[in-house]
C-alpha cells in the first residue's frame, strides 16, 4: 500500500531554496526512504516566474501568488525561505493559521517575532522547525535542544558568522587589510554588497540569541548584551595578537556567572592552541560545555547554498516522520520560563588586550600603569616595541604600548580609559579587545 506524500509549499526560491529543491528532486528516493514517505514539491511562490533557475521543478508549481501556497489544503508544510521580517512574519503566521507546519531558516524573523510565532503555533497545534537558522549545515539546534537535554550548559563559545571568519582568516594568513579582505569576500560571494549585518556582529548576535533561548530557556534581546564587529579591526592588532600567541576571532559567547548570564559578540583574542583559533575561512564552530558531558565540539560550513539546504531538508524529513512535531511540543522556546538575569556590560568580566599610542618619553609607562592600578586592573604583560633614538629638540616619537590585563570588569576598564584619555602623552587610538579564557 502506497503512503501519501508530504506536500510542500515553498515561499521563496533563492539560493538556499534552489538548493533544497535540488536535494528533494535529485535525491527523491533517498529522501523518501529516510522520511518513510515521498516528499513532493506542490507549489513554489516566487517574485519573478521568468527568472532563470538552475533547477527542474514539477510543471505548473511556480506561482507569484503567496496565497496559492497558504490556501492550498493539500500542502502540509510551508518552507519559508524568503528572508527578512516583512512580509515574512505575516506569511508565516498565515501559514500556521491555515493549518500548515513551517520550516524556516529565517534567524532575524525568529529573533524579532519568535515569541509570537511560537505561541501561535502552540495555540493551533502546529510545528515550527528552524535548524538552518543557526550555523548552516551544523546540526546545532538539535544538539542543544535534544542531544544535550541531560545537561545544563555552563558555557557556549562559537564562531557563528562565516563572512567575518573568512575576512579575519585573510587578514591573518595573507596579511591583508580589512578593506582588501572584505572585497575578496564579496568577490567570492561570502559577503553581500552591503555586508553590515555580517561584519558589525548583528548576524552572530541573532544566532547567539537563539542558542541562548534553547540552552537557558530565556529570551535575551540583542540590545541587552554587548555586540561589536570586525569592521574597525586593524591589521596592526592581528599582528600583535599573533606575536603574543593569539588569534583574533569574532567570538559569540554566553556563560553562567553567579547565576547570571554573561553574553557578548565581539572580536576576541583566542590562544593559538585552542580549537576555535584554528577555524579558518567561511567555517563556523561551536564549543558547548555541559555540566554532565563536559566539552562538546561542532564544526562545519555555517553558510552557503548546500550546507543551509542540508539543514532545511533535515527539518523537512523530521516533519515527514513526525519527529519535529513531538520535539516542538517539548522545546522550552518562548514559553513561560522566568527570564534569567543578564550581567550588564559594566559587570562583565574578562581579560583584555589594550593597544595605546603613547609618546616615547620618561614616566609615560608609569603614568599609564598607575591609572590602571588605581582602577584595580592588574597587568599580565606590557610590551613597548623599541623606537629609534631622537635628539632632544626633535619631535617626540609616538609608539605603541601593548598591555595584556588579568581579569577585570568592563566597567573598571572604561573608567580607566577615561582617565587615560586625559593624559597628554597618550594619543588615539585606544584599542581594547577581549581575551578568551
LUMRO-91401 format. One record per residue (C-alpha): residue in three letters; y, z, x; residue number from 0. Coordinates in steps of 0.1 Angstrom, whole numbers, plus 5000, padded with zeros to 4 digits. Layout:
N
+-----+------+------+------+-----+
!  aa !   c2 !   c3 !   c1 !   i !
+-----+------+------+------+-----+
! ALA !    Y !    Z !    X ! NUM !
...
+-----+------+------+------+-----+
END
This chain:
437
+-----+------+------+------+-----+
!  aa !   c2 !   c3 !   c1 !   i !
+-----+------+------+------+-----+
! UNK ! 5000 ! 5000 ! 5000 !   0 !
! UNK ! 5034 ! 4990 ! 5014 !   1 !
! UNK ! 5061 ! 5016 ! 5019 !   2 !
! UNK ! 5096 ! 5008 ! 5006 !   3 !
! UNK ! 5121 ! 5002 ! 5034 !   4 !
! UNK ! 5150 ! 5024 ! 5043 !   5 !
! UNK ! 5180 ! 5002 ! 5034 !   6 !
! UNK ! 5211 ! 5004 ! 5055 !   7 !
! UNK ! 5247 ! 4995 ! 5048 !   8 !
! UNK ! 5269 ! 4991 ! 5079 !   9 !
! UNK ! 5306 ! 4997 ! 5078 !  10 !
! UNK ! 5320 ! 4981 ! 5109 !  11 !
! UNK ! 5301 ! 4958 ! 5133 !  12 !
! UNK ! 5320 ! 4961 ! 5166 !  13 !
! UNK ! 5304 ! 4966 ! 5200 !  14 !
! UNK ! 5282 ! 4996 ! 5190 !  15 !
! UNK ! 5274 ! 4982 ! 5155 !  16 !
! UNK ! 5262 ! 4950 ! 5171 !  17 !
! UNK ! 5240 ! 4970 ! 5195 !  18 !
! UNK ! 5224 ! 4989 ! 5166 !  19 !
! UNK ! 5218 ! 4957 ! 5147 !  20 !
! UNK ! 5202 ! 4941 ! 5177 !  21 !
! UNK ! 5178 ! 4971 ! 5181 !  22 !
! UNK ! 5169 ! 4971 ! 5144 !  23 !
! UNK ! 5163 ! 4933 ! 5142 !  24 !
! UNK ! 5148 ! 4926 ! 5176 !  25 !
! UNK ! 5125 ! 4957 ! 5177 !  26 !
! UNK ! 5118 ! 4958 ! 5140 !  27 !
! UNK ! 5080 ! 4965 ! 5144 !  28 !
! UNK ! 5087 ! 4994 ! 5169 !  29 !
! UNK ! 5113 ! 5009 ! 5146 !  30 !
! UNK ! 5091 ! 5007 ! 5116 !  31 !
! UNK ! 5062 ! 5023 ! 5135 !  32 !
! UNK ! 5083 ! 5052 ! 5147 !  33 !
! UNK ! 5101 ! 5056 ! 5114 !  34 !
! UNK ! 5070 ! 5054 ! 5093 !  35 !
! UNK ! 5085 ! 5027 ! 5072 !  36 !
! UNK ! 5105 ! 4995 ! 5076 !  37 !
! UNK ! 5143 ! 4998 ! 5082 !  38 !
! UNK ! 5163 ! 4970 ! 5067 !  39 !
! UNK ! 5200 ! 4960 ! 5070 !  40 !
! UNK ! 5211 ! 4952 ! 5035 !  41 !
! UNK ! 5249 ! 4948 ! 5038 !  42 !
! UNK ! 5274 ! 4948 ! 5066 !  43 !
! UNK ! 5311 ! 4953 ! 5058 !  44 !
! UNK ! 5335 ! 4937 ! 5084 !  45 !
! UNK ! 5371 ! 4928 ! 5086 !  46 !
! UNK ! 5366 ! 4892 ! 5095 !  47 !
! UNK ! 5335 ! 4873 ! 5085 !  48 !
! UNK ! 5344 ! 4843 ! 5106 !  49 !
! UNK ! 5344 ! 4862 ! 5139 !  50 !
! UNK ! 5316 ! 4851 ! 5163 !  51 !
! UNK ! 5289 ! 4877 ! 5167 !  52 !
! UNK ! 5261 ! 4879 ! 5192 !  53 !
! UNK ! 5236 ! 4889 ! 5165 !  54 !
! UNK ! 5214 ! 4872 ! 5139 !  55 !
! UNK ! 5217 ! 4891 ! 5106 !  56 !
! UNK ! 5199 ! 4885 ! 5073 !  57 !
! UNK ! 5215 ! 4858 ! 5052 !  58 !
! UNK ! 5242 ! 4870 ! 5028 !  59 !
! UNK ! 5245 ! 4905 ! 5041 !  60 !
! UNK ! 5280 ! 4901 ! 5056 !  61 !
! UNK ! 5310 ! 4911 ! 5034 !  62 !
! UNK ! 5346 ! 4921 ! 5038 !  63 !
! UNK ! 5343 ! 4944 ! 5008 !  64 !
! UNK ! 5335 ! 4980 ! 5018 !  65 !
! UNK ! 5329 ! 4988 ! 4982 !  66 !
! UNK ! 5299 ! 4965 ! 4983 !  67 !
! UNK ! 5283 ! 4990 ! 5006 !  68 !
! UNK ! 5295 ! 5021 ! 4987 !  69 !
! UNK ! 5285 ! 5009 ! 4953 !  70 !
! UNK ! 5251 ! 4993 ! 4961 !  71 !
! UNK ! 5225 ! 5017 ! 4946 !  72 !
! UNK ! 5198 ! 5001 ! 4968 !  73 !
! UNK ! 5215 ! 5013 ! 5001 !  74 !
! UNK ! 5201 ! 5047 ! 5012 !  75 !
! UNK ! 5221 ! 5053 ! 5044 !  76 !
! UNK ! 5257 ! 5042 ! 5053 !  77 !
! UNK ! 5262 ! 5036 ! 5090 !  78 !
! UNK ! 5299 ! 5043 ! 5097 !  79 !
! UNK ! 5309 ! 5026 ! 5129 !  80 !
! UNK ! 5345 ! 5016 ! 5121 !  81 !
! UNK ! 5360 ! 5045 ! 5141 !  82 !
! UNK ! 5394 ! 5062 ! 5137 !  83 !
! UNK ! 5405 ! 5086 ! 5110 !  84 !
! UNK ! 5418 ! 5063 ! 5082 !  85 !
! UNK ! 5402 ! 5049 ! 5062 !  86 !
! UNK ! 5370 ! 5063 ! 5078 !  87 !
! UNK ! 5375 ! 5097 ! 5061 !  88 !
! UNK ! 5378 ! 5081 ! 5027 !  89 !
! UNK ! 5349 ! 5057 ! 5032 !  90 !
! UNK ! 5325 ! 5085 ! 5044 !  91 !
! UNK ! 5334 ! 5108 ! 5015 !  92 !
! UNK ! 5330 ! 5079 ! 4991 !  93 !
! UNK ! 5295 ! 5071 ! 5005 !  94 !
! UNK ! 5284 ! 5107 ! 5001 !  95 !
! UNK ! 5297 ! 5108 ! 4965 !  96 !
! UNK ! 5278 ! 5076 ! 4959 !  97 !
! UNK ! 5246 ! 5093 ! 4968 !  98 !
! UNK ! 5242 ! 5079 ! 5004 !  99 !
! UNK ! 5234 ! 5098 ! 5036 ! 100 !
! UNK ! 5257 ! 5089 ! 5065 ! 101 !
! UNK ! 5251 ! 5082 ! 5102 ! 102 !
! UNK ! 5283 ! 5082 ! 5123 ! 103 !
! UNK ! 5294 ! 5080 ! 5159 ! 104 !
! UNK ! 5330 ! 5090 ! 5150 ! 105 !
! UNK ! 5338 ! 5121 ! 5170 ! 106 !
! UNK ! 5375 ! 5120 ! 5161 ! 107 !
! UNK ! 5367 ! 5120 ! 5124 ! 108 !
! UNK ! 5343 ! 5150 ! 5127 ! 109 !
! UNK ! 5368 ! 5170 ! 5148 ! 110 !
! UNK ! 5396 ! 5164 ! 5123 ! 111 !
! UNK ! 5377 ! 5163 ! 5090 ! 112 !
! UNK ! 5343 ! 5177 ! 5098 ! 113 !
! UNK ! 5346 ! 5207 ! 5075 ! 114 !
! UNK ! 5355 ! 5186 ! 5045 ! 115 !
! UNK ! 5328 ! 5160 ! 5052 ! 116 !
! UNK ! 5300 ! 5186 ! 5058 ! 117 !
! UNK ! 5310 ! 5207 ! 5028 ! 118 !
! UNK ! 5309 ! 5176 ! 5006 ! 119 !
! UNK ! 5276 ! 5166 ! 5020 ! 120 !
! UNK ! 5261 ! 5200 ! 5013 ! 121 !
! UNK ! 5275 ! 5201 ! 4978 ! 122 !
! UNK ! 5259 ! 5168 ! 4970 ! 123 !
! UNK ! 5226 ! 5174 ! 4988 ! 124 !
! UNK ! 5233 ! 5147 ! 5013 ! 125 !
! UNK ! 5230 ! 5145 ! 5051 ! 126 !
! UNK ! 5254 ! 5135 ! 5079 ! 127 !
! UNK ! 5238 ! 5127 ! 5113 ! 128 !
! UNK ! 5261 ! 5122 ! 5144 ! 129 !
! UNK ! 5241 ! 5122 ! 5176 ! 130 !
! UNK ! 5261 ! 5093 ! 5190 ! 131 !
! UNK ! 5294 ! 5112 ! 5186 ! 132 !
! UNK ! 5289 ! 5131 ! 5219 ! 133 !
! UNK ! 5277 ! 5117 ! 5253 ! 134 !
! UNK ! 5265 ! 5083 ! 5241 ! 135 !
! UNK ! 5228 ! 5080 ! 5248 ! 136 !
! UNK ! 5222 ! 5116 ! 5259 ! 137 !
! UNK ! 5205 ! 5134 ! 5231 ! 138 !
! UNK ! 5227 ! 5165 ! 5234 ! 139 !
! UNK ! 5233 ! 5171 ! 5197 ! 140 !
! UNK ! 5196 ! 5175 ! 5191 ! 141 !
! UNK ! 5192 ! 5196 ! 5223 ! 142 !
! UNK ! 5219 ! 5221 ! 5214 ! 143 !
! UNK ! 5213 ! 5222 ! 5176 ! 144 !
! UNK ! 5175 ! 5222 ! 5177 ! 145 !
! UNK ! 5157 ! 5224 ! 5211 ! 146 !
! UNK ! 5179 ! 5253 ! 5223 ! 147 !
! UNK ! 5176 ! 5271 ! 5189 ! 148 !
! UNK ! 5159 ! 5301 ! 5205 ! 149 !
! UNK ! 5189 ! 5307 ! 5228 ! 150 !
! UNK ! 5225 ! 5318 ! 5226 ! 151 !
! UNK ! 5244 ! 5296 ! 5250 ! 152 !
! UNK ! 5263 ! 5316 ! 5277 ! 153 !
! UNK ! 5280 ! 5287 ! 5293 ! 154 !
! UNK ! 5284 ! 5249 ! 5289 ! 155 !
! UNK ! 5298 ! 5227 ! 5317 ! 156 !
! UNK ! 5300 ! 5190 ! 5312 ! 157 !
! UNK ! 5314 ! 5156 ! 5322 ! 158 !
! UNK ! 5319 ! 5140 ! 5288 ! 159 !
! UNK ! 5342 ! 5110 ! 5295 ! 160 !
! UNK ! 5327 ! 5081 ! 5314 ! 161 !
! UNK ! 5361 ! 5063 ! 5318 ! 162 !
! UNK ! 5376 ! 5093 ! 5337 ! 163 !
! UNK ! 5345 ! 5098 ! 5357 ! 164 !
! UNK ! 5345 ! 5062 ! 5368 ! 165 !
! UNK ! 5381 ! 5064 ! 5379 ! 166 !
! UNK ! 5375 ! 5096 ! 5398 ! 167 !
! UNK ! 5345 ! 5081 ! 5415 ! 168 !
! UNK ! 5366 ! 5051 ! 5427 ! 169 !
! UNK ! 5393 ! 5074 ! 5439 ! 170 !
! UNK ! 5367 ! 5094 ! 5458 ! 171 !
! UNK ! 5343 ! 5068 ! 5472 ! 172 !
! UNK ! 5368 ! 5039 ! 5477 ! 173 !
! UNK ! 5399 ! 5060 ! 5483 ! 174 !
! UNK ! 5417 ! 5041 ! 5456 ! 175 !
! UNK ! 5449 ! 5053 ! 5439 ! 176 !
! UNK ! 5447 ! 5064 ! 5403 ! 177 !
! UNK ! 5465 ! 5032 ! 5391 ! 178 !
! UNK ! 5442 ! 5009 ! 5410 ! 179 !
! UNK ! 5411 ! 5027 ! 5398 ! 180 !
! UNK ! 5423 ! 5026 ! 5362 ! 181 !
! UNK ! 5430 ! 4989 ! 5364 ! 182 !
! UNK ! 5394 ! 4984 ! 5377 ! 183 !
! UNK ! 5380 ! 5004 ! 5348 ! 184 !
! UNK ! 5400 ! 4983 ! 5324 ! 185 !
! UNK ! 5388 ! 4951 ! 5340 ! 186 !
! UNK ! 5352 ! 4962 ! 5336 ! 187 !
! UNK ! 5356 ! 4973 ! 5300 ! 188 !
! UNK ! 5352 ! 5010 ! 5307 ! 189 !
! UNK ! 5389 ! 5017 ! 5297 ! 190 !
! UNK ! 5409 ! 5004 ! 5268 ! 191 !
! UNK ! 5442 ! 4986 ! 5272 ! 192 !
! UNK ! 5457 ! 5020 ! 5261 ! 193 !
! UNK ! 5435 ! 5045 ! 5280 ! 194 !
! UNK ! 5454 ! 5076 ! 5269 ! 195 !
! UNK ! 5427 ! 5094 ! 5250 ! 196 !
! UNK ! 5403 ! 5090 ! 5278 ! 197 !
! UNK ! 5425 ! 5099 ! 5308 ! 198 !
! UNK ! 5446 ! 5127 ! 5291 ! 199 !
! UNK ! 5415 ! 5147 ! 5282 ! 200 !
! UNK ! 5416 ! 5143 ! 5244 ! 201 !
! UNK ! 5383 ! 5124 ! 5241 ! 202 !
! UNK ! 5364 ! 5150 ! 5262 ! 203 !
! UNK ! 5381 ! 5178 ! 5242 ! 204 !
! UNK ! 5370 ! 5164 ! 5209 ! 205 !
! UNK ! 5334 ! 5161 ! 5222 ! 206 !
! UNK ! 5336 ! 5197 ! 5236 ! 207 !
! UNK ! 5348 ! 5209 ! 5202 ! 208 !
! UNK ! 5317 ! 5195 ! 5185 ! 209 !
! UNK ! 5294 ! 5211 ! 5211 ! 210 !
! UNK ! 5311 ! 5244 ! 5208 ! 211 !
! UNK ! 5307 ! 5242 ! 5170 ! 212 !
! UNK ! 5270 ! 5236 ! 5175 ! 213 !
! UNK ! 5264 ! 5262 ! 5202 ! 214 !
! UNK ! 5286 ! 5291 ! 5189 ! 215 !
! UNK ! 5289 ! 5282 ! 5152 ! 216 !
! UNK ! 5327 ! 5282 ! 5151 ! 217 !
! UNK ! 5353 ! 5255 ! 5148 ! 218 !
! UNK ! 5378 ! 5256 ! 5177 ! 219 !
! UNK ! 5406 ! 5230 ! 5173 ! 220 !
! UNK ! 5417 ! 5213 ! 5205 ! 221 !
! UNK ! 5451 ! 5228 ! 5201 ! 222 !
! UNK ! 5436 ! 5262 ! 5207 ! 223 !
! UNK ! 5425 ! 5256 ! 5243 ! 224 !
! UNK ! 5438 ! 5241 ! 5275 ! 225 !
! UNK ! 5434 ! 5203 ! 5277 ! 226 !
! UNK ! 5447 ! 5182 ! 5306 ! 227 !
! UNK ! 5435 ! 5149 ! 5321 ! 228 !
! UNK ! 5434 ! 5130 ! 5353 ! 229 !
! UNK ! 5464 ! 5108 ! 5346 ! 230 !
! UNK ! 5486 ! 5128 ! 5371 ! 231 !
! UNK ! 5459 ! 5133 ! 5398 ! 232 !
! UNK ! 5468 ! 5120 ! 5432 ! 233 !
! UNK ! 5446 ! 5106 ! 5460 ! 234 !
! UNK ! 5460 ! 5134 ! 5482 ! 235 !
! UNK ! 5442 ! 5161 ! 5463 ! 236 !
! UNK ! 5410 ! 5141 ! 5462 ! 237 !
! UNK ! 5411 ! 5140 ! 5500 ! 238 !
! UNK ! 5420 ! 5177 ! 5505 ! 239 !
! UNK ! 5393 ! 5188 ! 5480 ! 240 !
! UNK ! 5367 ! 5167 ! 5499 ! 241 !
! UNK ! 5378 ! 5183 ! 5532 ! 242 !
! UNK ! 5373 ! 5217 ! 5516 ! 243 !
! UNK ! 5338 ! 5208 ! 5504 ! 244 !
! UNK ! 5346 ! 5200 ! 5468 ! 245 !
! UNK ! 5346 ! 5170 ! 5444 ! 246 !
! UNK ! 5371 ! 5168 ! 5415 ! 247 !
! UNK ! 5357 ! 5161 ! 5381 ! 248 !
! UNK ! 5372 ! 5162 ! 5346 ! 249 !
! UNK ! 5352 ! 5192 ! 5335 ! 250 !
! UNK ! 5347 ! 5203 ! 5299 ! 251 !
! UNK ! 5338 ! 5240 ! 5299 ! 252 !
! UNK ! 5330 ! 5267 ! 5275 ! 253 !
! UNK ! 5316 ! 5301 ! 5282 ! 254 !
! UNK ! 5314 ! 5336 ! 5268 ! 255 !
! UNK ! 5336 ! 5362 ! 5284 ! 256 !
! UNK ! 5335 ! 5397 ! 5270 ! 257 !
! UNK ! 5326 ! 5384 ! 5235 ! 258 !
! UNK ! 5353 ! 5358 ! 5236 ! 259 !
! UNK ! 5351 ! 5321 ! 5244 ! 260 !
! UNK ! 5369 ! 5306 ! 5273 ! 261 !
! UNK ! 5373 ! 5269 ! 5267 ! 262 !
! UNK ! 5391 ! 5241 ! 5286 ! 263 !
! UNK ! 5391 ! 5205 ! 5296 ! 264 !
! UNK ! 5408 ! 5199 ! 5329 ! 265 !
! UNK ! 5404 ! 5183 ! 5364 ! 266 !
! UNK ! 5383 ! 5209 ! 5383 ! 267 !
! UNK ! 5371 ! 5213 ! 5419 ! 268 !
! UNK ! 5333 ! 5215 ! 5420 ! 269 !
! UNK ! 5313 ! 5223 ! 5451 ! 270 !
! UNK ! 5296 ! 5191 ! 5465 ! 271 !
! UNK ! 5261 ! 5207 ! 5463 ! 272 !
! UNK ! 5263 ! 5213 ! 5426 ! 273 !
! UNK ! 5246 ! 5187 ! 5403 ! 274 !
! UNK ! 5278 ! 5179 ! 5383 ! 275 !
! UNK ! 5296 ! 5169 ! 5416 ! 276 !
! UNK ! 5270 ! 5141 ! 5421 ! 277 !
! UNK ! 5276 ! 5124 ! 5387 ! 278 !
! UNK ! 5294 ! 5092 ! 5396 ! 279 !
! UNK ! 5306 ! 5061 ! 5377 ! 280 !
! UNK ! 5306 ! 5059 ! 5339 ! 281 !
! UNK ! 5279 ! 5086 ! 5336 ! 282 !
! UNK ! 5280 ! 5118 ! 5316 ! 283 !
! UNK ! 5262 ! 5151 ! 5323 ! 284 !
! UNK ! 5259 ! 5184 ! 5305 ! 285 !
! UNK ! 5247 ! 5217 ! 5320 ! 286 !
! UNK ! 5237 ! 5244 ! 5295 ! 287 !
! UNK ! 5230 ! 5280 ! 5303 ! 288 !
! UNK ! 5209 ! 5297 ! 5276 ! 289 !
! UNK ! 5202 ! 5334 ! 5276 ! 290 !
! UNK ! 5164 ! 5327 ! 5273 ! 291 !
! UNK ! 5157 ! 5295 ! 5291 ! 292 !
! UNK ! 5184 ! 5296 ! 5317 ! 293 !
! UNK ! 5199 ! 5264 ! 5330 ! 294 !
! UNK ! 5190 ! 5231 ! 5313 ! 295 !
! UNK ! 5204 ! 5198 ! 5326 ! 296 !
! UNK ! 5211 ! 5165 ! 5308 ! 297 !
! UNK ! 5225 ! 5133 ! 5324 ! 298 !
! UNK ! 5228 ! 5096 ! 5314 ! 299 !
! UNK ! 5251 ! 5069 ! 5302 ! 300 !
! UNK ! 5277 ! 5085 ! 5280 ! 301 !
! UNK ! 5293 ! 5054 ! 5266 ! 302 !
! UNK ! 5288 ! 5017 ! 5262 ! 303 !
! UNK ! 5272 ! 4995 ! 5236 ! 304 !
! UNK ! 5235 ! 5001 ! 5241 ! 305 !
! UNK ! 5235 ! 5038 ! 5251 ! 306 !
! UNK ! 5255 ! 5047 ! 5220 ! 307 !
! UNK ! 5235 ! 5023 ! 5199 ! 308 !
! UNK ! 5203 ! 5041 ! 5211 ! 309 !
! UNK ! 5217 ! 5074 ! 5197 ! 310 !
! UNK ! 5227 ! 5058 ! 5164 ! 311 !
! UNK ! 5193 ! 5042 ! 5159 ! 312 !
! UNK ! 5176 ! 5075 ! 5167 ! 313 !
! UNK ! 5196 ! 5091 ! 5138 ! 314 !
! UNK ! 5185 ! 5062 ! 5115 ! 315 !
! UNK ! 5149 ! 5068 ! 5124 ! 316 !
! UNK ! 5153 ! 5105 ! 5117 ! 317 !
! UNK ! 5168 ! 5096 ! 5083 ! 318 !
! UNK ! 5138 ! 5074 ! 5076 ! 319 !
! UNK ! 5113 ! 5101 ! 5085 ! 320 !
! UNK ! 5133 ! 5128 ! 5066 ! 321 !
! UNK ! 5137 ! 5149 ! 5097 ! 322 !
! UNK ! 5175 ! 5146 ! 5097 ! 323 !
! UNK ! 5177 ! 5159 ! 5061 ! 324 !
! UNK ! 5157 ! 5190 ! 5070 ! 325 !
! UNK ! 5177 ! 5197 ! 5101 ! 326 !
! UNK ! 5211 ! 5192 ! 5085 ! 327 !
! UNK ! 5204 ! 5219 ! 5059 ! 328 !
! UNK ! 5200 ! 5244 ! 5087 ! 329 !
! UNK ! 5227 ! 5233 ! 5111 ! 330 !
! UNK ! 5254 ! 5260 ! 5113 ! 331 !
! UNK ! 5282 ! 5235 ! 5113 ! 332 !
! UNK ! 5314 ! 5240 ! 5094 ! 333 !
! UNK ! 5297 ! 5268 ! 5075 ! 334 !
! UNK ! 5306 ! 5304 ! 5068 ! 335 !
! UNK ! 5301 ! 5318 ! 5103 ! 336 !
! UNK ! 5331 ! 5341 ! 5112 ! 337 !
! UNK ! 5353 ! 5325 ! 5139 ! 338 !
! UNK ! 5347 ! 5335 ! 5175 ! 339 !
! UNK ! 5378 ! 5348 ! 5193 ! 340 !
! UNK ! 5392 ! 5325 ! 5220 ! 341 !
! UNK ! 5408 ! 5336 ! 5252 ! 342 !
! UNK ! 5444 ! 5325 ! 5254 ! 343 !
! UNK ! 5453 ! 5302 ! 5283 ! 344 !
! UNK ! 5472 ! 5332 ! 5300 ! 345 !
! UNK ! 5440 ! 5353 ! 5297 ! 346 !
! UNK ! 5416 ! 5326 ! 5311 ! 347 !
! UNK ! 5401 ! 5335 ! 5345 ! 348 !
! UNK ! 5393 ! 5310 ! 5373 ! 349 !
! UNK ! 5396 ! 5304 ! 5409 ! 350 !
! UNK ! 5424 ! 5279 ! 5418 ! 351 !
! UNK ! 5434 ! 5252 ! 5443 ! 352 !
! UNK ! 5471 ! 5251 ! 5450 ! 353 !
! UNK ! 5490 ! 5224 ! 5469 ! 354 !
! UNK ! 5526 ! 5232 ! 5477 ! 355 !
! UNK ! 5552 ! 5212 ! 5497 ! 356 !
! UNK ! 5569 ! 5237 ! 5520 ! 357 !
! UNK ! 5594 ! 5235 ! 5548 ! 358 !
! UNK ! 5578 ! 5239 ! 5582 ! 359 !
! UNK ! 5599 ! 5269 ! 5593 ! 360 !
! UNK ! 5591 ! 5305 ! 5602 ! 361 !
! UNK ! 5583 ! 5330 ! 5574 ! 362 !
! UNK ! 5577 ! 5304 ! 5547 ! 363 !
! UNK ! 5540 ! 5311 ! 5545 ! 364 !
! UNK ! 5547 ! 5349 ! 5545 ! 365 !
! UNK ! 5571 ! 5343 ! 5515 ! 366 !
! UNK ! 5545 ! 5323 ! 5496 ! 367 !
! UNK ! 5517 ! 5347 ! 5502 ! 368 !
! UNK ! 5539 ! 5377 ! 5494 ! 369 !
! UNK ! 5548 ! 5362 ! 5460 ! 370 !
! UNK ! 5511 ! 5355 ! 5452 ! 371 !
! UNK ! 5502 ! 5390 ! 5463 ! 372 !
! UNK ! 5528 ! 5406 ! 5441 ! 373 !
! UNK ! 5513 ! 5389 ! 5412 ! 374 !
! UNK ! 5478 ! 5402 ! 5420 ! 375 !
! UNK ! 5465 ! 5369 ! 5433 ! 376 !
! UNK ! 5440 ! 5372 ! 5462 ! 377 !
! UNK ! 5437 ! 5343 ! 5487 ! 378 !
! UNK ! 5403 ! 5329 ! 5497 ! 379 !
! UNK ! 5418 ! 5305 ! 5523 ! 380 !
! UNK ! 5451 ! 5289 ! 5534 ! 381 !
! UNK ! 5454 ! 5256 ! 5552 ! 382 !
! UNK ! 5485 ! 5240 ! 5566 ! 383 !
! UNK ! 5480 ! 5207 ! 5584 ! 384 !
! UNK ! 5496 ! 5206 ! 5619 ! 385 !
! UNK ! 5530 ! 5190 ! 5619 ! 386 !
! UNK ! 5549 ! 5174 ! 5648 ! 387 !
! UNK ! 5574 ! 5193 ! 5669 ! 388 !
! UNK ! 5610 ! 5188 ! 5660 ! 389 !
! UNK ! 5643 ! 5196 ! 5677 ! 390 !
! UNK ! 5665 ! 5224 ! 5664 ! 391 !
! UNK ! 5691 ! 5201 ! 5649 ! 392 !
! UNK ! 5666 ! 5178 ! 5633 ! 393 !
! UNK ! 5657 ! 5179 ! 5596 ! 394 !
! UNK ! 5630 ! 5204 ! 5590 ! 395 !
! UNK ! 5598 ! 5186 ! 5580 ! 396 !
! UNK ! 5581 ! 5193 ! 5547 ! 397 !
! UNK ! 5543 ! 5198 ! 5550 ! 398 !
! UNK ! 5515 ! 5205 ! 5525 ! 399 !
! UNK ! 5502 ! 5241 ! 5521 ! 400 !
! UNK ! 5468 ! 5242 ! 5506 ! 401 !
! UNK ! 5457 ! 5275 ! 5491 ! 402 !
! UNK ! 5424 ! 5285 ! 5476 ! 403 !
! UNK ! 5425 ! 5316 ! 5455 ! 404 !
! UNK ! 5400 ! 5342 ! 5444 ! 405 !
! UNK ! 5396 ! 5346 ! 5406 ! 406 !
! UNK ! 5428 ! 5353 ! 5388 ! 407 !
! UNK ! 5442 ! 5347 ! 5353 ! 408 !
! UNK ! 5462 ! 5316 ! 5344 ! 409 !
! UNK ! 5490 ! 5339 ! 5333 ! 410 !
! UNK ! 5493 ! 5356 ! 5367 ! 411 !
! UNK ! 5493 ! 5322 ! 5384 ! 412 !
! UNK ! 5520 ! 5308 ! 5360 ! 413 !
! UNK ! 5542 ! 5338 ! 5367 ! 414 !
! UNK ! 5537 ! 5334 ! 5405 ! 415 !
! UNK ! 5546 ! 5297 ! 5402 ! 416 !
! UNK ! 5579 ! 5305 ! 5385 ! 417 !
! UNK ! 5588 ! 5327 ! 5414 ! 418 !
! UNK ! 5576 ! 5301 ! 5440 ! 419 !
! UNK ! 5599 ! 5276 ! 5423 ! 420 !
! UNK ! 5629 ! 5299 ! 5432 ! 421 !
! UNK ! 5622 ! 5296 ! 5469 ! 422 !
! UNK ! 5645 ! 5271 ! 5486 ! 423 !
! UNK ! 5618 ! 5264 ! 5511 ! 424 !
! UNK ! 5592 ! 5253 ! 5485 ! 425 !
! UNK ! 5596 ! 5218 ! 5472 ! 426 !
! UNK ! 5580 ! 5198 ! 5444 ! 427 !
! UNK ! 5553 ! 5190 ! 5436 ! 428 !
! UNK ! 5534 ! 5222 ! 5428 ! 429 !
! UNK ! 5498 ! 5211 ! 5422 ! 430 !
! UNK ! 5473 ! 5235 ! 5406 ! 431 !
! UNK ! 5437 ! 5227 ! 5398 ! 432 !
! UNK ! 5409 ! 5249 ! 5386 ! 433 !
! UNK ! 5379 ! 5256 ! 5408 ! 434 !
! UNK ! 5345 ! 5259 ! 5391 ! 435 !
! UNK ! 5323 ! 5290 ! 5397 ! 436 !
+-----+------+------+------+-----+
END
